[in-house]
Amino acid sequence: MAQSAAAIFGAKSIDANSAPLPACDDFVQHRPGAYFFLGNGTDGAHGRALHNPAYDFNDCILAKGAEFWARLVETQLAV
């Protein structure tokens, strides 16, 4: 996942060693897995927290997100 993300977004944009997060899904406690967060960043017009009333999703990142998921599937199916 980290390699696919780095290929799309650049290695400096990826944190593959972040601390575990108490996400609302305990599925990964029972099966191997990972979370991937695609965000707007913290700077500029779209740099707002998700639940901020001024949050505005940056639609320009949708194509990169789709490209990431396609690459991830391609690399995993190639194994």
Secondary structure, 3 states (H helix, E strand, C coil): CHHHHHHHHCHHHCCCCCCCCCCCCCHHHCCCCCCCCCCCCCCCCCCCCCCCCCCCCCHHHHHHHHHHHHHHHHHHHCC
